[in-house]
Amino acid sequence: MHLIRRPRSIFVQSLAASVIATSSVADGAFVQLDTTGEEYVLSANRQDEKINLAVSAVANDDSQALALSAMYTLTALPVPGTMRIGPAIRFASENESRRPTSVGLKAVYEYYVPTDFGAVFWLADVSSADSSVLLLGQISLAEPGLSFEASYGQGEDYEESVLAVSKRLGDTQMSARLGYRLQSEALFLGFSYNTY
């Protein structure tokens, strides 16, 4: 079943947007807004030492969804990369009716690889709060300030694949973003602010 136009259909992608190809344990903040013109996705992420706080919100004319998570960063792993784990909560409403609040556990595995041209970044995200799974890959080119991203997410009642490109705006901490959702056939625009 593919209810890919509901907020929860792109909710996992909004969480992916809050993860950037930078040092997985660096302190900083990241804010991003994507829109199709009819739907808005806001993501914010803050890393302070080993605590990661994230919020994501999705809204259109019929529905709204909000998720919060607080994760602890584990760095002593038997494999390269970083693991984060902690509680997550999700609120949603649709057509003026409130859906039950979902509470669960969220786990994120990240692997950042610096290269001569920039970086390669991999992510796997699992949350029991909305029964979702997300896989994401990103290649960053340092010299032109470009990043290319592909992600796939699925949950109880959706499935979506996303392709996106981001361009850093000069020497600022801002980037412009353009992307496409394959299943819903929707183009989106966005921007981000990154202090990592």
C-alpha positions in Angstrom: 0.0 0.0 0.0 1.5 3.4 -1.0 -0.1 6.3 0.7 2.9 8.4 -0.4 1.2 11.8 -0.3 0.4 11.8 3.4 2.8 13.6 5.8 4.1 10.3 7.2 5.1 9.3 3.7 7.8 12.0 3.6 8.4 12.1 7.3 11.3 9.8 7.2 12.9 11.8 4.4 12.6 14.9 6.6 14.6 13.1 9.2 17.2 12.2 6.7 17.5 15.8 5.7 18.6 16.6 9.2 21.7 14.4 8.8 24.6 16.0 6.9 27.9 14.7 5.5 30.2 16.0 8.2 31.9 14.5 11.2 29.3 12.3 12.9 30.5 13.4 16.4 31.0 17.1 15.7 29.0 19.6 17.7 26.7 21.9 15.8 23.3 22.6 14.5 21.4 22.0 11.2 18.1 23.5 10.0 16.4 22.7 6.7 13.1 23.5 5.0 11.8 21.7 1.9 8.6 22.5 0.1 6.7 21.2 -2.9 4.5 24.4 -2.8 1.7 22.4 -1.2 3.6 20.6 1.5 6.3 21.8 3.9 9.0 19.8 5.7 11.0 21.3 8.4 14.0 19.6 10.1 16.2 20.7 12.9 19.1 18.9 14.5 21.4 19.8 17.4 24.5 17.9 18.5 26.1 18.8 21.8 28.9 16.6 22.9 27.2 13.1 22.9 23.6 14.2 23.0 21.7 14.7 19.8 18.3 16.4 19.7 16.1 16.4 16.6 12.7 17.8 15.6 10.9 17.3 12.3 7.6 18.7 11.2 5.5 18.1 8.1 2.4 20.1 7.1 0.0 20.4 4.2 -3.7 21.5 3.8 -5.0 18.2 5.3 -2.4 16.9 7.7 0.3 17.7 10.2 3.0 15.6 11.9 5.7 16.4 14.4 8.4 14.1 15.8 11.0 14.6 18.5 14.0 12.5 19.5 16.8 12.6 22.0 19.7 10.2 21.2 23.0 9.3 22.9 26.0 9.0 20.7 28.0 5.8 21.0 31.5 6.0 19.5 33.2 2.9 20.8 31.8 0.5 18.2 33.3 -2.8 16.8 32.9 -1.3 13.3 33.8 2.1 11.9 31.1 4.8 12.2 28.8 6.2 14.9 25.7 4.9 16.5 23.0 7.0 18.1 20.1 5.6 20.1 17.3 7.0 22.3 13.6 7.7 22.7 11.4 9.2 20.0 7.8 10.5 20.1 5.5 11.4 17.2 2.3 13.4 17.0 0.0 13.6 14.0 -3.4 14.8 12.8 -5.3 14.3 9.6 -8.4 16.0 8.3 -9.0 17.7 11.7 -8.8 14.4 13.6 -5.9 13.7 15.9 -4.1 10.4 15.5 -2.8 8.5 18.5 0.6 9.7 19.8 3.4 7.2 19.1 6.3 6.6 21.4 9.2 4.3 20.6 12.9 3.9 20.2 15.1 5.4 17.5 18.5 4.2 16.4 20.8 5.8 13.7 24.0 4.4 12.3 26.3 6.8 10.4 29.5 6.3 8.6 31.4 9.3 7.2 34.4 8.8 4.9 36.6 11.8 4.0 38.0 11.6 0.4 40.3 13.6 -1.8 37.3 15.2 -3.6 35.1 15.7 -0.5 33.3 13.0 1.4 31.0 10.0 1.3 28.3 9.5 3.9 26.1 6.5 4.7 23.1 6.4 7.1 20.6 3.8 8.4 17.7 5.0 10.5 15.2 2.9 12.3 12.3 4.1 14.5 9.7 2.1 16.3 7.7 5.3 16.9 6.4 5.2 13.4 7.6 1.7 12.3 10.0 3.3 9.8 13.3 2.5 8.1 15.4 4.9 6.2 18.6 4.3 4.1 20.6 7.2 2.8 23.8 7.8 0.8 25.4 11.1 0.0 28.5 12.2 -2.0 29.9 15.7 -1.4 32.3 17.5 -3.7 34.3 20.1 -1.7 35.5 22.3 -4.5 32.2 23.2 -6.1 30.3 22.9 -2.8 27.9 20.3 -4.2 26.3 17.3 -2.5 24.3 14.5 -4.2 21.9 12.5 -2.1 19.7 9.4 -2.6 17.4 7.9 0.1 14.8 5.2 0.5 12.3 5.1 3.3 9.3 2.9 4.1 6.9 2.4 7.0 3.5 0.9 7.7 1.6 2.7 5.0 4.1 4.4 2.7 7.2 4.0 0.5 9.3 6.7 -1.0 12.6 7.2 -2.8 14.3 10.6 -3.0 17.0 12.1 -5.2 18.4 15.5 -4.2 21.3 17.9 -4.9 22.5 20.7 -2.6 24.7 23.7 -3.5 26.5 25.7 -0.8 25.9 29.5 -1.3 29.4 31.1 -1.4 31.3 31.0 1.8 28.2 31.1 3.9 26.7 28.3 6.0 23.6 28.3 3.8 22.8 25.8 1.0 20.1 25.7 -1.7 18.5 22.4 -2.4 16.6 20.7 -5.3 15.1 17.3 -5.1 12.6 14.8 -6.6 10.4 12.2 -4.9 10.2 9.2 -7.3 7.0 7.4 -6.1 4.9 10.6 -5.6 6.5 12.2 -8.7 6.9 15.5 -6.8 9.6 18.1 -7.3 10.7 20.1 -4.2 12.9 23.1 -3.3 14.6 23.9 -0.1 17.4 25.5 1.8 19.5 24.6 4.8 21.7 26.3 7.5 24.6 24.3 8.8 27.0 25.1 11.6 28.7 21.7 11.9 
